[in-house]
Amino acid sequence: MDKEVYNRIKAVLAEQGKTNNWLADQLEMNRTTVSKWCRNEMQPRVETLFQIAKVLDLNVRILLVATRE
């Protein structure tokens, strides 16, 4: 079965030419944790999503996959 995708962190990092390690450094978080977010093995807390959006200078909604059109 395909793994459900909940966030777009990996895609947005690629669009901006940034890496998981860069994001981990900016957030002062463990690189393994950020890597798990990018692989959708684990999801960041809502508060962390807002921090990620701030670091990436975008609306937090961009980081989420819509549940309906």
PDB file of N, CA, C and O in Angstrom:
ATOM      1  N   MET A   1       0.833  -1.193   0.000  1.00  0.00           N
ATOM      2  CA  MET A   1       0.000   0.000   0.000  1.00  0.00           C
ATOM      3  C   MET A   1       0.871   1.248   0.000  1.00  0.00           C
ATOM      4  O   MET A   1       1.965   1.265   0.564  1.00  0.00           O
ATOM      5  N   ASP A   2       0.368   2.274  -0.635  1.00  0.00           N
ATOM      6  CA  ASP A   2       1.077   3.545  -0.643  1.00  0.00           C
ATOM      7  C   ASP A   2       0.925   4.248   0.695  1.00  0.00           C
ATOM      8  O   ASP A   2      -0.130   4.203   1.327  1.00  0.00           O
ATOM      9  N   LYS A   3       2.000   4.896   1.108  1.00  0.00           N
ATOM     10  CA  LYS A   3       1.974   5.652   2.359  1.00  0.00           C
ATOM     11  C   LYS A   3       1.218   6.958   2.146  1.00  0.00           C
ATOM     12  O   LYS A   3       1.449   7.655   1.158  1.00  0.00           O
ATOM     13  N   GLU A   4       0.328   7.286   3.054  1.00  0.00           N
ATOM     14  CA  GLU A   4      -0.446   8.535   2.978  1.00  0.00           C
ATOM     15  C   GLU A   4       0.494   9.730   3.172  1.00  0.00           C
ATOM     16  O   GLU A   4       1.334   9.722   4.072  1.00  0.00           O
ATOM     17  N   VAL A   5       0.351  10.739   2.338  1.00  0.00           N
ATOM     18  CA  VAL A   5       1.163  11.948   2.435  1.00  0.00           C
ATOM     19  C   VAL A   5       0.339  13.018   3.149  1.00  0.00           C
ATOM     20  O   VAL A   5      -0.776  13.335   2.734  1.00  0.00           O
ATOM     21  N   TYR A   6       0.892  13.563   4.211  1.00  0.00           N
ATOM     22  CA  TYR A   6       0.181  14.562   5.006  1.00  0.00           C
ATOM     23  C   TYR A   6       0.792  15.953   4.888  1.00  0.00           C
ATOM     24  O   TYR A   6       0.112  16.962   5.080  1.00  0.00           O
ATOM     25  N   ASN A   7       2.078  15.991   4.571  1.00  0.00           N
ATOM     26  CA  ASN A   7       2.723  17.304   4.500  1.00  0.00           C
ATOM     27  C   ASN A   7       3.574  17.418   3.244  1.00  0.00           C
ATOM     28  O   ASN A   7       3.883  16.421   2.591  1.00  0.00           O
ATOM     29  N   ARG A   8       3.939  18.626   2.925  1.00  0.00           N
ATOM     30  CA  ARG A   8       4.704  18.933   1.725  1.00  0.00           C
ATOM     31  C   ARG A   8       6.086  19.495   2.051  1.00  0.00           C
ATOM     32  O   ARG A   8       6.685  20.182   1.224  1.00  0.00           O
ATOM     33  N   ILE A   9       6.587  19.215   3.223  1.00  0.00           N
ATOM     34  CA  ILE A   9       7.854  19.805   3.643  1.00  0.00           C
ATOM     35  C   ILE A   9       8.967  19.479   2.651  1.00  0.00           C
ATOM     36  O   ILE A   9       9.698  20.377   2.235  1.00  0.00           O
ATOM     37  N   LYS A  10       9.107  18.224   2.268  1.00  0.00           N
ATOM     38  CA  LYS A  10      10.163  17.815   1.347  1.00  0.00           C
ATOM     39  C   LYS A  10      10.042  18.564   0.016  1.00  0.00           C
ATOM     40  O   LYS A  10      11.042  19.051  -0.513  1.00  0.00           O
ATOM     41  N   ALA A  11       8.833  18.656  -0.522  1.00  0.00           N
ATOM     42  CA  ALA A  11       8.617  19.330  -1.798  1.00  0.00           C
ATOM     43  C   ALA A  11       8.967  20.816  -1.715  1.00  0.00           C
ATOM     44  O   ALA A  11       9.609  21.357  -2.615  1.00  0.00           O
ATOM     45  N   VAL A  12       8.545  21.468  -0.642  1.00  0.00           N
ATOM     46  CA  VAL A  12       8.817  22.899  -0.493  1.00  0.00           C
ATOM     47  C   VAL A  12      10.316  23.144  -0.333  1.00  0.00           C
ATOM     48  O   VAL A  12      10.848  24.100  -0.897  1.00  0.00           O
ATOM     49  N   LEU A  13      10.994  22.300   0.421  1.00  0.00           N
ATOM     50  CA  LEU A  13      12.450  22.442   0.549  1.00  0.00           C
ATOM     51  C   LEU A  13      13.112  22.329  -0.824  1.00  0.00           C
ATOM     52  O   LEU A  13      14.002  23.115  -1.149  1.00  0.00           O
ATOM     53  N   ALA A  14      12.685  21.361  -1.624  1.00  0.00           N
ATOM     54  CA  ALA A  14      13.253  21.186  -2.960  1.00  0.00           C
ATOM     55  C   ALA A  14      12.966  22.409  -3.836  1.00  0.00           C
ATOM     56  O   ALA A  14      13.843  22.877  -4.563  1.00  0.00           O
ATOM     57  N   GLU A  15      11.736  22.922  -3.761  1.00  0.00           N
ATOM     58  CA  GLU A  15      11.361  24.100  -4.544  1.00  0.00           C
ATOM     59  C   GLU A  15      12.237  25.300  -4.199  1.00  0.00           C
ATOM     60  O   GLU A  15      12.560  26.117  -5.061  1.00  0.00           O
ATOM     61  N   GLN A  16      12.618  25.392  -2.924  1.00  0.00           N
ATOM     62  CA  GLN A  16      13.431  26.528  -2.467  1.00  0.00           C
ATOM     63  C   GLN A  16      14.938  26.241  -2.521  1.00  0.00           C
ATOM     64  O   GLN A  16      15.752  27.093  -2.165  1.00  0.00           O
ATOM     65  N   GLY A  17      15.296  25.041  -2.965  1.00  0.00           N
ATOM     66  CA  GLY A  17      16.711  24.688  -3.056  1.00  0.00           C
ATOM     67  C   GLY A  17      17.375  24.511  -1.704  1.00  0.00           C
ATOM     68  O   GLY A  17      18.564  24.782  -1.543  1.00  0.00           O
ATOM     69  N   LYS A  18      16.592  24.051  -0.728  1.00  0.00           N
ATOM     70  CA  LYS A  18      17.111  23.867   0.633  1.00  0.00           C
ATOM     71  C   LYS A  18      17.046  22.389   1.012  1.00  0.00           C
ATOM     72  O   LYS A  18      16.339  21.607   0.377  1.00  0.00           O
ATOM     73  N   THR A  19      17.784  22.020   2.045  1.00  0.00           N
ATOM     74  CA  THR A  19      17.869  20.619   2.457  1.00  0.00           C
ATOM     75  C   THR A  19      17.236  20.391   3.828  1.00  0.00           C
ATOM     76  O   THR A  19      16.949  21.328   4.573  1.00  0.00           O
ATOM     77  N   ASN A  20      17.031  19.118   4.125  1.00  0.00           N
ATOM     78  CA  ASN A  20      16.537  18.727   5.458  1.00  0.00           C
ATOM     79  C   ASN A  20      17.491  19.241   6.537  1.00  0.00           C
ATOM     80  O   ASN A  20      17.068  19.763   7.568  1.00  0.00           O
ATOM     81  N   ASN A  21      18.785  19.078   6.271  1.00  0.00           N
ATOM     82  CA  ASN A  21      19.788  19.500   7.255  1.00  0.00           C
ATOM     83  C   ASN A  21      19.735  21.007   7.491  1.00  0.00           C
ATOM     84  O   ASN A  21      19.879  21.460   8.627  1.00  0.00           O
ATOM     85  N   TRP A  22      19.533  21.779   6.443  1.00  0.00           N
ATOM     86  CA  TRP A  22      19.398  23.221   6.579  1.00  0.00           C
ATOM     87  C   TRP A  22      18.209  23.543   7.484  1.00  0.00           C
ATOM     88  O   TRP A  22      18.320  24.368   8.390  1.00  0.00           O
ATOM     89  N   LEU A  23      17.065  22.884   7.233  1.00  0.00           N
ATOM     90  CA  LEU A  23      15.870  23.128   8.040  1.00  0.00           C
ATOM     91  C   LEU A  23      16.112  22.741   9.497  1.00  0.00           C
ATOM     92  O   LEU A  23      15.722  23.472  10.407  1.00  0.00           O
ATOM     93  N   ALA A  24      16.745  21.610   9.715  1.00  0.00           N
ATOM     94  CA  ALA A  24      17.047  21.174  11.085  1.00  0.00           C
ATOM     95  C   ALA A  24      17.906  22.214  11.801  1.00  0.00           C
ATOM     96  O   ALA A  24      17.667  22.526  12.968  1.00  0.00           O
ATOM     97  N   ASP A  25      18.893  22.744  11.107  1.00  0.00           N
ATOM     98  CA  ASP A  25      19.754  23.773  11.705  1.00  0.00           C
ATOM     99  C   ASP A  25      18.957  25.032  12.034  1.00  0.00           C
ATOM    100  O   ASP A  25      19.126  25.609  13.109  1.00  0.00           O
ATOM    101  N   GLN A  26      18.098  25.458  11.123  1.00  0.00           N
ATOM    102  CA  GLN A  26      17.297  26.668  11.340  1.00  0.00           C
ATOM    103  C   GLN A  26      16.360  26.516  12.536  1.00  0.00           C
ATOM    104  O   GLN A  26      16.152  27.461  13.296  1.00  0.00           O
ATOM    105  N   LEU A  27      15.796  25.316  12.693  1.00  0.00           N
ATOM    106  CA  LEU A  27      14.844  25.065  13.782  1.00  0.00           C
ATOM    107  C   LEU A  27      15.531  24.614  15.068  1.00  0.00           C
ATOM    108  O   LEU A  27      14.893  24.473  16.112  1.00  0.00           O
ATOM    109  N   GLU A  28      16.859  24.387  14.974  1.00  0.00           N
ATOM    110  CA  GLU A  28      17.621  23.842  16.102  1.00  0.00           C
ATOM    111  C   GLU A  28      16.987  22.546  16.580  1.00  0.00           C
ATOM    112  O   GLU A  28      16.748  22.347  17.770  1.00  0.00           O
ATOM    113  N   MET A  29      16.722  21.666  15.612  1.00  0.00           N
ATOM    114  CA  MET A  29      16.104  20.371  15.896  1.00  0.00           C
ATOM    115  C   MET A  29      17.008  19.260  15.383  1.00  0.00           C
ATOM    116  O   MET A  29      17.928  19.494  14.600  1.00  0.00           O
ATOM    117  N   ASN A  30      16.729  18.064  15.836  1.00  0.00           N
ATOM    118  CA  ASN A  30      17.463  16.878  15.426  1.00  0.00           C
ATOM    119  C   ASN A  30      17.255  16.621  13.933  1.00  0.00           C
ATOM    120  O   ASN A  30      16.125  16.675  13.448  1.00  0.00           O
ATOM    121  N   ARG A  31      18.321  16.345  13.214  1.00  0.00           N
ATOM    122  CA  ARG A  31      18.241  16.104  11.768  1.00  0.00           C
ATOM    123  C   ARG A  31      17.435  14.851  11.448  1.00  0.00           C
ATOM    124  O   ARG A  31      16.763  14.794  10.418  1.00  0.00           O
ATOM    125  N   THR A  32      17.494  13.861  12.310  1.00  0.00           N
ATOM    126  CA  THR A  32      16.728  12.632  12.090  1.00  0.00           C
ATOM    127  C   THR A  32      15.236  12.918  12.147  1.00  0.00           C
ATOM    128  O   THR A  32      14.470  12.364  11.358  1.00  0.00           O
ATOM    129  N   THR A  33      14.819  13.762  13.058  1.00  0.00           N
ATOM    130  CA  THR A  33      13.412  14.136  13.174  1.00  0.00           C
ATOM    131  C   THR A  33      12.931  14.810  11.899  1.00  0.00           C
ATOM    132  O   THR A  33      11.877  14.456  11.370  1.00  0.00           O
ATOM    133  N   VAL A  34      13.690  15.775  11.404  1.00  0.00           N
ATOM    134  CA  VAL A  34      13.317  16.490  10.185  1.00  0.00           C
ATOM    135  C   VAL A  34      13.278  15.516   9.000  1.00  0.00           C
ATOM    136  O   VAL A  34      12.397  15.609   8.146  1.00  0.00           O
ATOM    137  N   SER A  35      14.215  14.607   8.954  1.00  0.00           N
ATOM    138  CA  SER A  35      14.238  13.606   7.888  1.00  0.00           C
ATOM    139  C   SER A  35      12.975  12.745   7.920  1.00  0.00           C
ATOM    140  O   SER A  35      12.415  12.421   6.873  1.00  0.00           O
ATOM    141  N   LYS A  36      12.536  12.381   9.102  1.00  0.00           N
ATOM    142  CA  LYS A  36      11.302  11.590   9.237  1.00  0.00           C
ATOM    143  C   LYS A  36      10.085  12.377   8.770  1.00  0.00           C
ATOM    144  O   LYS A  36       9.164  11.798   8.193  1.00  0.00           O
ATOM    145  N   TRP A  37      10.064  13.687   9.009  1.00  0.00           N
ATOM    146  CA  TRP A  37       8.962  14.506   8.499  1.00  0.00           C
ATOM    147  C   TRP A  37       8.958  14.472   6.980  1.00  0.00           C
ATOM    148  O   TRP A  37       7.908  14.323   6.355  1.00  0.00           O
ATOM    149  N   CYS A  38      10.137  14.611   6.394  1.00  0.00           N
ATOM    150  CA  CYS A  38      10.255  14.659   4.931  1.00  0.00           C
ATOM    151  C   CYS A  38       9.889  13.331   4.281  1.00  0.00           C
ATOM    152  O   CYS A  38       9.457  13.302   3.129  1.00  0.00           O
ATOM    153  N   ARG A  39      10.059  12.241   5.007  1.00  0.00           N
ATOM    154  CA  ARG A  39       9.689  10.923   4.485  1.00  0.00           C
ATOM    155  C   ARG A  39       8.274  10.518   4.909  1.00  0.00           C
ATOM    156  O   ARG A  39       7.836   9.407   4.611  1.00  0.00           O
ATOM    157  N   ASN A  40       7.566  11.397   5.591  1.00  0.00           N
ATOM    158  CA  ASN A  40       6.220  11.129   6.098  1.00  0.00           C
ATOM    159  C   ASN A  40       6.159   9.906   7.006  1.00  0.00           C
ATOM    160  O   ASN A  40       5.154   9.197   7.046  1.00  0.00           O
ATOM    161  N   GLU A  41       7.245   9.669   7.732  1.00  0.00           N
ATOM    162  CA  GLU A  41       7.264   8.613   8.742  1.00  0.00           C
ATOM    163  C   GLU A  41       6.757   9.147  10.075  1.00  0.00           C
ATOM    164  O   GLU A  41       6.346   8.386  10.951  1.00  0.00           O
ATOM    165  N   MET A  42       6.794  10.454  10.209  1.00  0.00           N
ATOM    166  CA  MET A  42       6.384  11.128  11.432  1.00  0.00           C
ATOM    167  C   MET A  42       5.891  12.507  11.013  1.00  0.00           C
ATOM    168  O   MET A  42       6.353  13.051  10.011  1.00  0.00           O
ATOM    169  N   GLN A  43       4.966  13.072  11.764  1.00  0.00           N
ATOM    170  CA  GLN A  43       4.442  14.386  11.421  1.00  0.00           C
ATOM    171  C   GLN A  43       4.814  15.393  12.518  1.00  0.00           C
ATOM    172  O   GLN A  43       4.788  15.070  13.705  1.00  0.00           O
ATOM    173  N   PRO A  44       5.160  16.613  12.102  1.00  0.00           N
ATOM    174  CA  PRO A  44       5.482  17.639  13.105  1.00  0.00           C
ATOM    175  C   PRO A  44       4.222  18.103  13.831  1.00  0.00           C
ATOM    176  O   PRO A  44       3.115  18.018  13.301  1.00  0.00           O
ATOM    177  N   ARG A  45       4.409  18.581  15.023  1.00  0.00           N
ATOM    178  CA  ARG A  45       3.293  19.163  15.778  1.00  0.00           C
ATOM    179  C   ARG A  45       2.827  20.429  15.071  1.00  0.00           C
ATOM    180  O   ARG A  45       3.575  21.027  14.297  1.00  0.00           O
ATOM    181  N   VAL A  46       1.617  20.826  15.333  1.00  0.00           N
ATOM    182  CA  VAL A  46       1.058  22.026  14.700  1.00  0.00           C
ATOM    183  C   VAL A  46       1.927  23.240  14.995  1.00  0.00           C
ATOM    184  O   VAL A  46       2.187  24.047  14.103  1.00  0.00           O
ATOM    185  N   GLU A  47       2.372  23.377  16.223  1.00  0.00           N
ATOM    186  CA  GLU A  47       3.214  24.511  16.589  1.00  0.00           C
ATOM    187  C   GLU A  47       4.494  24.515  15.758  1.00  0.00           C
ATOM    188  O   GLU A  47       4.971  25.570  15.340  1.00  0.00           O
ATOM    189  N   THR A  48       5.042  23.333  15.527  1.00  0.00           N
ATOM    190  CA  THR A  48       6.268  23.213  14.746  1.00  0.00           C
ATOM    191  C   THR A  48       6.014  23.560  13.286  1.00  0.00           C
ATOM    192  O   THR A  48       6.871  24.155  12.633  1.00  0.00           O
ATOM    193  N   LEU A  49       4.838  23.193  12.765  1.00  0.00           N
ATOM    194  CA  LEU A  49       4.494  23.562  11.388  1.00  0.00           C
ATOM    195  C   LEU A  49       4.549  25.075  11.204  1.00  0.00           C
ATOM    196  O   LEU A  49       5.022  25.562  10.177  1.00  0.00           O
ATOM    197  N   PHE A  50       4.070  25.811  12.189  1.00  0.00           N
ATOM    198  CA  PHE A  50       4.110  27.270  12.111  1.00  0.00           C
ATOM    199  C   PHE A  50       5.557  27.782  12.125  1.00  0.00           C
ATOM    200  O   PHE A  50       5.883  28.745  11.432  1.00  0.00           O
ATOM    201  N   GLN A  51       6.421  27.136  12.913  1.00  0.00           N
ATOM    202  CA  GLN A  51       7.835  27.516  12.928  1.00  0.00           C
ATOM    203  C   GLN A  51       8.480  27.234  11.569  1.00  0.00           C
ATOM    204  O   GLN A  51       9.254  28.043  11.060  1.00  0.00           O
ATOM    205  N   ILE A  52       8.151  26.077  10.991  1.00  0.00           N
ATOM    206  CA  ILE A  52       8.686  25.714   9.680  1.00  0.00           C
ATOM    207  C   ILE A  52       8.250  26.739   8.641  1.00  0.00           C
ATOM    208  O   ILE A  52       9.062  27.201   7.839  1.00  0.00           O
ATOM    209  N   ALA A  53       6.967  27.093   8.656  1.00  0.00           N
ATOM    210  CA  ALA A  53       6.436  28.072   7.703  1.00  0.00           C
ATOM    211  C   ALA A  53       7.164  29.411   7.845  1.00  0.00           C
ATOM    212  O   ALA A  53       7.469  30.062   6.846  1.00  0.00           O
ATOM    213  N   LYS A  54       7.437  29.813   9.065  1.00  0.00           N
ATOM    214  CA  LYS A  54       8.131  31.083   9.296  1.00  0.00           C
ATOM    215  C   LYS A  54       9.549  31.028   8.726  1.00  0.00           C
ATOM    216  O   LYS A  54       9.981  31.964   8.053  1.00  0.00           O
ATOM    217  N   VAL A  55      10.267  29.950   8.988  1.00  0.00           N
ATOM    218  CA  VAL A  55      11.628  29.792   8.492  1.00  0.00           C
ATOM    219  C   VAL A  55      11.649  29.784   6.962  1.00  0.00           C
ATOM    220  O   VAL A  55      12.561  30.334   6.344  1.00  0.00           O
ATOM    221  N   LEU A  56      10.632  29.152   6.358  1.00  0.00           N
ATOM    222  CA  LEU A  56      10.572  29.052   4.898  1.00  0.00           C
ATOM    223  C   LEU A  56       9.871  30.248   4.261  1.00  0.00           C
ATOM    224  O   LEU A  56       9.761  30.329   3.038  1.00  0.00           O
ATOM    225  N   ASP A  57       9.401  31.168   5.086  1.00  0.00           N
ATOM    226  CA  ASP A  57       8.751  32.390   4.631  1.00  0.00           C
ATOM    227  C   ASP A  57       7.561  32.101   3.717  1.00  0.00           C
ATOM    228  O   ASP A  57       7.490  32.575   2.583  1.00  0.00           O
ATOM    229  N   LEU A  58       6.628  31.304   4.251  1.00  0.00           N
ATOM    230  CA  LEU A  58       5.418  30.991   3.500  1.00  0.00           C
ATOM    231  C   LEU A  58       4.240  30.755   4.433  1.00  0.00           C
ATOM    232  O   LEU A  58       4.403  30.626   5.647  1.00  0.00           O
ATOM    233  N   ASN A  59       3.060  30.702   3.846  1.00  0.00           N
ATOM    234  CA  ASN A  59       1.837  30.446   4.607  1.00  0.00           C
ATOM    235  C   ASN A  59       1.834  28.986   5.047  1.00  0.00           C
ATOM    236  O   ASN A  59       2.150  28.099   4.254  1.00  0.00           O
ATOM    237  N   VAL A  60       1.488  28.734   6.282  1.00  0.00           N
ATOM    238  CA  VAL A  60       1.510  27.379   6.829  1.00  0.00           C
ATOM    239  C   VAL A  60       0.631  26.421   6.012  1.00  0.00           C
ATOM    240  O   VAL A  60       0.895  25.219   5.983  1.00  0.00           O
ATOM    241  N   ARG A  61      -0.392  26.934   5.361  1.00  0.00           N
ATOM    242  CA  ARG A  61      -1.277  26.071   4.558  1.00  0.00           C
ATOM    243  C   ARG A  61      -0.540  25.405   3.405  1.00  0.00           C
ATOM    244  O   ARG A  61      -0.939  24.335   2.944  1.00  0.00           O
ATOM    245  N   ILE A  62       0.524  26.027   2.943  1.00  0.00           N
ATOM    246  CA  ILE A  62       1.323  25.461   1.850  1.00  0.00           C
ATOM    247  C   ILE A  62       1.956  24.136   2.273  1.00  0.00           C
ATOM    248  O   ILE A  62       2.223  23.278   1.431  1.00  0.00           O
ATOM    249  N   LEU A  63       2.196  23.967   3.568  1.00  0.00           N
ATOM    250  CA  LEU A  63       2.864  22.764   4.072  1.00  0.00           C
ATOM    251  C   LEU A  63       1.926  21.580   4.244  1.00  0.00           C
ATOM    252  O   LEU A  63       2.381  20.464   4.494  1.00  0.00           O
ATOM    253  N   LEU A  64       0.640  21.803   4.116  1.00  0.00           N
ATOM    254  CA  LEU A  64      -0.333  20.729   4.338  1.00  0.00           C
ATOM    255  C   LEU A  64      -0.953  20.267   3.031  1.00  0.00           C
ATOM    256  O   LEU A  64      -1.119  21.049   2.094  1.00  0.00           O
ATOM    257  N   VAL A  65      -1.290  18.993   2.982  1.00  0.00           N
ATOM    258  CA  VAL A  65      -1.982  18.438   1.836  1.00  0.00           C
ATOM    259  C   VAL A  65      -3.476  18.607   2.074  1.00  0.00           C
ATOM    260  O   VAL A  65      -3.985  18.222   3.127  1.00  0.00           O
ATOM    261  N   ALA A  66      -4.182  19.182   1.100  1.00  0.00           N
ATOM    262  CA  ALA A  66      -5.626  19.398   1.237  1.00  0.00           C
ATOM    263  C   ALA A  66      -6.357  18.052   1.342  1.00  0.00           C
ATOM    264  O   ALA A  66      -5.989  17.076   0.687  1.00  0.00           O
ATOM    265  N   THR A  67      -7.383  18.025   2.167  1.00  0.00           N
ATOM    266  CA  THR A  67      -8.164  16.795   2.313  1.00  0.00           C
ATOM    267  C   THR A  67      -9.304  16.735   1.308  1.00  0.00           C
ATOM    268  O   THR A  67      -9.873  15.672   1.060  1.00  0.00           O
ATOM    269  N   ARG A  68      -9.629  17.878   0.737  1.00  0.00           N
ATOM    270  CA  ARG A  68     -10.629  17.923  -0.330  1.00  0.00           C
ATOM    271  C   ARG A  68     -10.401  19.177  -1.153  1.00  0.00           C
ATOM    272  O   ARG A  68      -9.791  20.144  -0.697  1.00  0.00           O
ATOM    273  N   GLU A  69     -10.893  19.136  -2.345  1.00  0.00           N
ATOM    274  CA  GLU A  69     -10.689  20.260  -3.289  1.00  0.00           C
ATOM    275  C   GLU A  69     -11.629  21.401  -2.999  1.00  0.00           C
ATOM    276  O   GLU A  69     -11.595  22.420  -3.690  1.00  0.00           O
TER     277      GLU A  69
END
